[in-house]
Amino acid sequence: MTTLFFGTTGGCLDAFYLFKELYPDDADMAFLSDSHRVNDIVCGVKIVGGFNDIKNSQFKNSNFVFQCGSVTNHINRNFWFELAIRNGMKPVKLVSKFAYVHETAVVGFGSIIYPGVKIMANVKIGSNCIILPNTVINHDSLIEDYSIINSSCVINGNVNIGNKSYIGSMSSIKEKINITPKTTIGMSSSVLSDIKEPGIYFGSPAKKNKS
């Protein structure tokens, strides 16, 4: 069965390389890219269409890997993921062999867990969450669907991060904190109190950007 990879740059390629580490014998791979022509070759793999081509019946029942999303567009990144599922495609969950995931933790479908990540007891990770290298998520925390947790973050126990949120690299979140959906936390921030309104927050302690 073909596995389709969305995008050919940045984090999209990181997910591609992680897949190859986990499934070195899987040669049936292809890219969807809006910046290449069909039949172009990237990393030895053929471009078979653009993102809109996931609507085509030829890709029904294919597996797919979707990481696309950044600090600028994380709130809308669910669109392509959900469209692929509606077309009958099946999301692949990737968990690095060099990550620690406690046996009581749950990682949702289509999520991607990178090397060095530590996910402790009773943590729940939603669908298509991206947890980047060396982040620690402590006990009983909840990361809701489509959220991105960047590299080297520390999320303490009993934290709830709402869906479509973005936590910048090297940020820390105090225990028992709730963060509302569609929140952006700037890199190296410290979240010491609940965030009840969507927006951009940064600093230590993190405060809402009012500009």
Backbone as numpy.savetxt, mean C-alpha at the origin, in Angstrom:
# Nx Ny Nz CAx CAy CAz Cx Cy Cz
-1.38 -18.57 -14.91 -2.22 -17.38 -14.91 -1.34 -16.13 -14.91
-1.68 -15.17 -15.76 -0.90 -13.94 -15.86 -1.09 -13.06 -14.63
0.01 -12.46 -14.17 -0.05 -11.45 -13.13 0.26 -10.10 -13.76
-0.67 -9.16 -13.64 -0.52 -7.83 -14.19 -0.04 -6.87 -13.11
0.92 -6.03 -13.47 1.47 -5.04 -12.55 1.09 -3.65 -13.04
0.49 -2.86 -12.16 0.12 -1.49 -12.49 1.32 -0.58 -12.34
1.71 0.11 -13.41 2.77 1.10 -13.32 4.16 0.52 -13.47
5.10 1.38 -13.92 6.46 0.92 -14.22 7.53 1.80 -13.59
7.17 2.60 -12.60 8.15 3.48 -11.96 7.98 3.44 -10.45
8.99 3.95 -9.74 8.90 4.15 -8.29 8.44 2.93 -7.53
7.46 3.17 -6.63 6.94 2.10 -5.79 6.28 0.98 -6.58
5.76 1.30 -7.76 5.17 0.25 -8.59 6.21 -0.80 -8.95
7.42 -0.35 -9.26 8.50 -1.29 -9.55 8.96 -2.01 -8.29
8.94 -1.33 -7.14 9.29 -2.00 -5.89 8.40 -3.23 -5.67
7.10 -3.06 -5.93 6.18 -4.19 -5.78 6.49 -5.30 -6.78
6.85 -4.92 -7.98 7.23 -5.90 -9.02 8.44 -6.72 -8.55
9.46 -6.05 -8.03 10.66 -6.76 -7.57 10.35 -7.65 -6.36
9.48 -7.18 -5.47 9.11 -8.01 -4.33 8.39 -9.26 -4.80
7.50 -9.13 -5.77 6.82 -10.29 -6.33 7.84 -11.29 -6.88
8.83 -10.79 -7.61 9.84 -11.68 -8.20 10.65 -12.40 -7.12
10.90 -11.73 -5.98 11.59 -12.40 -4.88 10.74 -13.52 -4.29
9.45 -13.28 -4.18 8.56 -14.26 -3.58 8.22 -15.40 -4.54
8.15 -15.09 -5.83 7.74 -16.09 -6.84 8.75 -16.10 -7.99
9.97 -16.54 -7.72 11.03 -16.46 -8.74 10.77 -17.32 -9.97
9.91 -18.31 -9.86 9.66 -19.20 -10.99 8.44 -18.79 -11.82
7.79 -17.71 -11.42 6.60 -17.25 -12.14 7.02 -16.34 -13.29
6.92 -16.83 -14.50 7.37 -16.06 -15.66 6.22 -15.39 -16.40
4.99 -15.67 -15.98 3.82 -15.15 -16.70 3.41 -13.80 -16.10
4.13 -12.74 -16.49 3.92 -11.41 -15.94 3.77 -10.41 -17.07
3.05 -9.30 -16.79 2.90 -8.23 -17.77 2.64 -6.93 -17.03
2.93 -5.81 -17.69 2.71 -4.48 -17.12 1.53 -3.78 -17.80
0.81 -2.99 -16.99 -0.09 -1.97 -17.50 0.56 -0.62 -17.24
0.68 0.19 -18.27 1.36 1.47 -18.13 0.76 2.50 -19.05
0.54 3.71 -18.53 0.06 4.82 -19.35 1.19 5.63 -19.95
2.43 5.25 -19.67 3.58 6.01 -20.17 4.42 5.23 -21.17
3.91 4.08 -21.61 4.60 3.27 -22.62 3.61 2.85 -23.70
4.17 2.33 -24.78 3.35 1.77 -25.84 3.19 0.27 -25.62
2.08 -0.25 -26.11 1.87 -1.71 -26.06 3.03 -2.40 -26.78
3.51 -3.47 -26.16 4.63 -4.31 -26.63 6.00 -3.74 -26.28
6.07 -2.53 -25.68 7.34 -2.10 -25.10 7.75 -3.10 -24.01
9.05 -3.18 -23.74 9.57 -4.08 -22.71 10.17 -3.26 -21.58
9.76 -3.56 -20.34 10.32 -2.93 -19.15 10.75 -4.05 -18.20
12.00 -4.01 -17.80 12.54 -5.04 -16.88 12.29 -6.45 -17.42
12.37 -6.57 -18.72 12.19 -7.88 -19.34 10.75 -8.33 -19.47
9.80 -7.44 -19.17 8.38 -7.80 -19.15 7.62 -6.89 -20.12
6.67 -7.44 -20.84 5.96 -6.72 -21.89 4.86 -5.80 -21.32
4.71 -4.64 -21.95 3.57 -3.77 -21.70 2.40 -4.29 -22.53
1.26 -4.57 -21.89 0.12 -5.14 -22.61 -1.04 -4.15 -22.71
-0.90 -2.97 -22.13 -1.97 -1.98 -22.20 -1.77 -0.88 -21.18
-2.72 0.05 -21.16 -2.74 1.10 -20.16 -3.72 0.77 -19.04
-3.83 1.65 -18.07 -4.70 1.38 -16.93 -6.15 1.15 -17.36
-6.63 1.92 -18.33 -8.02 1.77 -18.75 -8.30 0.42 -19.39
-7.26 -0.27 -19.81 -7.46 -1.56 -20.46 -7.88 -2.65 -19.48
-7.85 -2.37 -18.18 -8.34 -3.39 -17.25 -9.83 -3.64 -17.42
-10.51 -2.76 -18.16 -11.93 -2.98 -18.43 -12.14 -4.07 -19.48
-11.08 -4.44 -20.17 -11.20 -5.43 -21.24 -11.37 -6.84 -20.69
-12.21 -7.60 -21.35 -12.51 -8.95 -20.88 -11.29 -9.87 -20.95
-10.28 -9.50 -21.77 -9.11 -10.38 -21.90 -8.35 -10.53 -20.58
-8.51 -9.56 -19.67 -7.79 -9.61 -18.40 -8.62 -10.21 -17.26
-9.85 -10.58 -17.55 -10.68 -11.18 -16.52 -10.02 -12.45 -15.99
-10.04 -12.64 -14.70 -9.43 -13.77 -13.99 -7.92 -13.68 -13.87
-7.30 -12.60 -14.38 -5.87 -12.40 -14.15 -5.61 -12.01 -12.71
-4.43 -12.33 -12.22 -3.98 -11.76 -10.95 -3.45 -10.35 -11.20
-3.43 -9.51 -10.16 -2.84 -8.20 -10.33 -2.20 -7.71 -9.03
-1.16 -6.87 -9.21 -0.46 -6.23 -8.10 -0.60 -4.72 -8.28
-1.10 -4.06 -7.24 -1.35 -2.62 -7.34 -0.75 -1.91 -6.12
0.27 -1.10 -6.38 0.83 -0.28 -5.30 0.60 1.21 -5.53
0.34 1.62 -6.74 0.32 3.04 -7.11 -0.35 3.91 -6.03
0.31 5.00 -5.71 -0.20 5.92 -4.71 0.95 6.66 -4.06
0.69 7.91 -3.69 1.73 8.74 -3.10 1.09 9.74 -2.16
1.91 10.62 -1.60 1.39 11.65 -0.70 0.41 12.57 -1.43
0.49 12.66 -2.74 -0.37 13.58 -3.48 -1.68 12.97 -3.95
-1.76 11.64 -4.05 -2.97 11.05 -4.62 -3.52 9.86 -3.84
-3.09 9.69 -2.60 -3.49 8.48 -1.86 -4.99 8.40 -1.60
-5.67 9.53 -1.59 -7.11 9.52 -1.27 -7.92 8.88 -2.40
-7.39 8.91 -3.62 -8.13 8.38 -4.76 -7.56 7.08 -5.31
-6.57 6.51 -4.62 -5.87 5.36 -5.19 -6.72 4.09 -5.25
-7.83 4.08 -4.55 -8.69 2.90 -4.55 -9.38 2.68 -5.89
-9.46 3.72 -6.74 -10.28 3.65 -7.96 -9.88 2.47 -8.85
-8.59 2.38 -9.19 -8.15 1.35 -10.12 -8.23 -0.03 -9.49
-7.91 -0.12 -8.21 -7.98 -1.39 -7.50 -9.40 -1.95 -7.55
-10.37 -1.12 -7.25 -11.76 -1.58 -7.22 -12.28 -1.87 -8.63
-11.82 -1.09 -9.61 -12.23 -1.35 -10.99 -11.71 -2.70 -11.46
-10.47 -3.02 -11.10 -9.91 -4.32 -11.48 -10.71 -5.47 -10.87
-11.09 -5.32 -9.62 -11.88 -6.37 -8.97 -13.24 -6.53 -9.64
-13.87 -5.41 -9.99 -15.16 -5.48 -10.66 -15.05 -6.18 -12.01
-13.87 -6.13 -12.60 -13.65 -6.81 -13.89 -13.24 -8.27 -13.70
-13.28 -8.75 -12.47 -12.98 -10.16 -12.23 -11.53 -10.48 -12.00
-10.71 -9.45 -11.84 -9.28 -9.68 -11.57 -9.07 -9.94 -10.08
-7.96 -10.60 -9.76 -7.73 -11.07 -8.39 -6.47 -10.43 -7.81
-6.61 -9.64 -6.72 -5.44 -8.97 -6.15 -4.50 -9.93 -5.45
-3.21 -9.71 -5.62 -2.18 -10.53 -4.99 -1.68 -9.83 -3.72
-1.66 -10.55 -2.62 -1.08 -10.04 -1.37 0.39 -10.42 -1.34
1.26 -9.44 -1.05 2.70 -9.68 -0.99 3.20 -9.40 0.41
3.80 -10.38 1.04 4.41 -10.22 2.37 5.85 -10.70 2.28
6.81 -9.79 2.43 8.21 -10.14 2.31 8.60 -11.25 3.29
9.50 -12.10 2.85 10.06 -13.15 3.71 10.86 -12.55 4.86
11.23 -11.27 4.72 12.05 -10.61 5.73 11.22 -9.65 6.59
9.91 -9.82 6.57 9.02 -9.10 7.48 8.61 -10.05 8.61
8.27 -9.47 9.76 7.72 -10.27 10.86 6.24 -9.94 11.00
5.41 -10.96 10.88 3.97 -10.80 11.05 3.51 -11.81 12.11
3.05 -11.31 13.24 2.62 -12.21 14.32 1.47 -13.09 13.85
1.42 -14.29 14.39 0.41 -15.27 13.94 -1.02 -14.80 14.18
-1.22 -13.86 15.10 -2.57 -13.36 15.35 -2.92 -12.14 14.50
-1.96 -11.62 13.75 -2.22 -10.46 12.90 -2.94 -10.89 11.62
-3.69 -9.95 11.06 -4.43 -10.21 9.82 -4.01 -9.17 8.78
-3.64 -9.64 7.60 -3.25 -8.76 6.50 -4.27 -8.93 5.38
-4.93 -7.84 4.99 -6.01 -7.89 4.02 -5.54 -8.19 2.61
-6.51 -8.51 1.73 -6.16 -8.92 0.37 -5.61 -7.73 -0.42
-4.60 -8.05 -1.21 -3.98 -7.04 -2.04 -3.02 -6.12 -1.32
-2.77 -6.33 -0.03 -1.83 -5.49 0.71 -0.40 -5.92 0.43
0.54 -4.99 0.64 1.95 -5.24 0.35 2.77 -4.88 1.57
3.52 -5.85 2.09 4.32 -5.70 3.30 5.79 -5.90 2.92
6.61 -4.88 3.16 7.99 -4.88 2.69 8.97 -5.40 3.75
10.23 -5.65 3.35 11.24 -6.17 4.28 11.44 -5.26 5.49
11.69 -5.89 6.63 11.99 -5.16 7.84 10.77 -4.70 8.61
9.59 -4.85 8.03 8.35 -4.47 8.73 8.11 -5.45 9.88
7.61 -4.92 11.00 7.22 -5.76 12.14 5.77 -5.45 12.46
4.94 -6.49 12.38 3.51 -6.36 12.66 3.22 -7.27 13.85
2.82 -6.66 14.94 2.73 -7.37 16.21 1.35 -7.98 16.43
1.11 -8.48 17.63 -0.07 -9.29 17.94 -1.37 -8.51 17.74
-2.34 -9.19 17.13 -3.71 -8.70 16.99 -3.84 -7.44 16.13
-2.85 -7.17 15.33 -2.94 -6.05 14.38 -3.81 -6.49 13.20
-4.60 -5.54 12.68 -5.40 -5.79 11.50 -5.03 -4.78 10.41
-4.61 -5.30 9.28 -4.26 -4.49 8.12 -5.34 -4.69 7.08
-5.93 -3.60 6.58 -7.03 -3.69 5.64 -6.60 -4.08 4.24
-7.50 -3.90 3.29 -7.25 -4.25 1.90 -6.35 -3.22 1.23
-5.43 -3.70 0.41 -4.53 -2.88 -0.41 -3.86 -1.77 0.39
-3.41 -2.11 1.59 -2.54 -1.21 2.35 -1.09 -1.46 1.93
-0.29 -0.42 1.97 1.13 -0.52 1.64 1.92 -0.18 2.90
2.69 -1.14 3.39 3.52 -0.93 4.58 4.98 -1.02 4.13
5.66 0.11 4.13 7.00 0.21 3.55 8.08 -0.18 4.56
9.33 -0.39 4.10 10.35 -1.06 4.93 10.57 -0.44 6.30
10.78 -1.36 7.26 11.27 -1.05 8.61 10.26 -0.31 9.49
9.01 -0.34 9.10 7.95 0.21 9.96 7.56 -0.83 11.02
7.21 -0.34 12.20 6.72 -1.19 13.29 5.29 -0.81 13.61
4.40 -1.81 13.60 3.01 -1.59 13.97 2.73 -2.45 15.20
2.52 -1.79 16.32 2.40 -2.51 17.59 0.99 -3.05 17.83
0.86 -3.82 18.90 -0.29 -4.67 19.19 -1.64 -3.95 19.08
-2.62 -4.68 18.58 -4.03 -4.26 18.59 -4.32 -3.00 17.78
-3.44 -2.68 16.86 -3.69 -1.52 16.00 -4.47 -1.95 14.76
-5.14 -0.96 14.16 -5.93 -1.19 12.95 -5.52 -0.19 11.88
-5.11 -0.71 10.72 -4.80 0.13 9.57 -5.88 -0.15 8.53
-6.72 0.83 8.26 -7.87 0.59 7.39 -7.48 0.64 5.91
-8.41 0.21 5.06 -8.18 -0.02 3.63 -7.50 1.16 2.93
-6.60 0.80 2.01 -5.96 1.73 1.07 -5.01 2.73 1.72
-4.63 2.49 2.94 -3.69 3.40 3.60 -2.25 3.05 3.23
-1.39 4.06 3.25 0.04 3.89 2.98 0.81 4.31 4.23
1.61 3.39 4.77 2.47 3.68 5.90 3.90 3.66 5.38
4.54 4.80 5.37 5.85 4.90 4.74 6.95 4.28 5.60
8.18 4.38 5.14 9.30 3.67 5.77 9.61 4.18 7.17
10.00 3.24 8.04 10.57 3.53 9.37 9.62 4.31 10.28
8.33 4.04 10.16 7.35 4.62 11.09 7.21 3.72 12.31
6.79 4.32 13.43 6.47 3.57 14.64 5.03 3.89 15.02
4.20 2.87 14.95 2.79 3.01 15.31 2.58 2.20 16.58
2.30 2.88 17.66 2.21 2.20 18.95 0.88 1.48 19.11
0.69 0.83 20.25 -0.44 -0.06 20.45 -1.79 0.63 20.44
-2.81 -0.11 19.96 -4.20 0.35 19.97 -4.42 1.63 19.17
-3.68 1.79 18.09 -3.87 2.92 17.19 -4.83 2.52 16.07
-5.72 3.43 15.68 -6.64 3.20 14.57 -6.39 4.26 13.50
-5.93 3.82 12.34 -5.66 4.73 11.22 -6.74 4.51 10.17
-7.52 5.56 9.88 -8.64 5.47 8.97 -8.23 5.23 7.53
-9.17 4.80 6.73 -8.89 4.41 5.36 -8.38 5.59 4.52
-7.57 5.24 3.52 -7.00 6.18 2.55 -6.09 7.22 3.21
-5.49 6.87 4.33 -4.56 7.78 5.00 -3.14 7.53 4.52
-2.29 8.52 4.75 -0.88 8.44 4.36 -0.04 8.90 5.55
0.86 8.04 6.01 1.74 8.36 7.13 3.16 8.50 6.58
3.73 9.69 6.68 5.05 9.96 6.13 6.16 9.22 6.85
7.25 9.01 6.16 8.36 8.23 6.70 8.88 8.81 8.01
9.30 7.91 8.89 9.92 8.22 10.18 8.97 8.94 11.14
7.67 8.82 10.89 6.69 9.39 11.81 6.40 8.41 12.95
5.93 8.94 14.06 5.55 8.10 15.20 4.17 8.50 15.68
3.41 7.51 16.10 2.05 7.73 16.56 1.90 7.14 17.95
1.50 7.97 18.88 1.32 7.57 20.27 0.25 6.49 20.39
0.34 5.68 21.45 -0.63 4.62 21.67 -2.05 5.20 21.87
-3.04 4.41 21.48 -4.47 4.70 21.66 -4.92 5.95 20.91
-4.29 6.22 19.78 -4.65 7.37 18.95 -5.59 6.92 17.83
-6.57 7.75 17.51 -7.45 7.53 16.37 -7.19 8.60 15.32
-7.00 8.18 14.08 -6.76 9.10 12.98 -7.89 8.92 11.97
-8.59 10.01 11.68 -9.74 9.94 10.78 -9.31 9.60 9.36
-10.21 9.03 8.55 -9.86 8.69 7.17 -9.39 9.90 6.37
-8.63 9.62 5.31 -8.16 10.61 4.34 -7.25 11.66 4.98
-6.45 11.22 5.93 -5.49 12.10 6.60 -4.10 11.91 6.02
-3.36 13.01 5.90 -1.96 12.97 5.47 -1.09 13.44 6.63
-0.12 12.61 7.01 0.84 12.97 8.06 2.20 13.17 7.40
2.77 14.35 7.56 4.07 14.64 6.96 5.19 13.84 7.60
6.28 13.69 6.88 7.38 12.86 7.35 7.98 13.41 8.64
8.46 12.49 9.48 9.13 12.80 10.76 8.22 13.52 11.73
6.91 13.30 11.64 5.96 13.92 12.56 5.70 13.01 13.75
5.22 13.63 14.84 4.81 12.90 16.04 3.34 13.19 16.29
2.52 12.15 16.24 1.08 12.32 16.47 0.79 11.94 17.91
0.40 12.94 18.72 0.25 12.75 20.16 -1.20 12.86 20.61
-2.10 13.22 19.72 -3.52 13.32 20.07 -4.36 12.91 18.87
-5.63 12.59 19.12 -6.51 12.14 18.04 -6.60 13.18 16.93
-6.70 12.69 15.69 -6.94 13.56 14.54 -8.37 13.30 14.08
-9.21 14.32 14.21 -10.65 14.15 13.98 -11.13 14.74 12.67
-10.28 15.51 11.99 -10.65 16.12 10.71 -9.62 15.75 9.66
-10.07 15.37 8.45 -9.11 15.10 7.38 -8.28 16.33 7.06
-7.09 16.11 6.57 -6.23 17.22 6.21 -4.78 16.81 6.23
-3.91 17.80 6.13 -2.46 17.57 6.17 -1.94 18.02 7.52
-1.23 17.13 8.20 -0.69 17.40 9.53 0.81 17.12 9.51
1.56 17.94 10.22 2.99 17.68 10.32 3.56 18.40 11.53
4.77 17.97 11.91 5.46 18.57 13.04 5.47 17.67 14.26
6.06 18.18 15.32 6.15 17.44 16.58 5.84 18.38 17.74
4.60 18.34 18.25 3.52 17.43 17.85 2.88 17.86 16.52
2.27 16.91 15.83 1.69 17.19 14.53 0.50 18.14 14.66
0.48 19.14 13.79 -0.63 20.10 13.76 -1.12 20.25 12.33
-2.38 20.64 12.18 -2.98 20.74 10.85 -2.41 21.93 10.09
-2.12 21.69 8.82 -1.69 22.75 7.93 -2.90 23.58 7.55
-2.88 24.87 7.87 -4.04 25.75 7.64 -3.91 26.57 6.38
-2.85 26.38 5.61 -2.67 27.17 4.39 -3.53 26.65 3.25
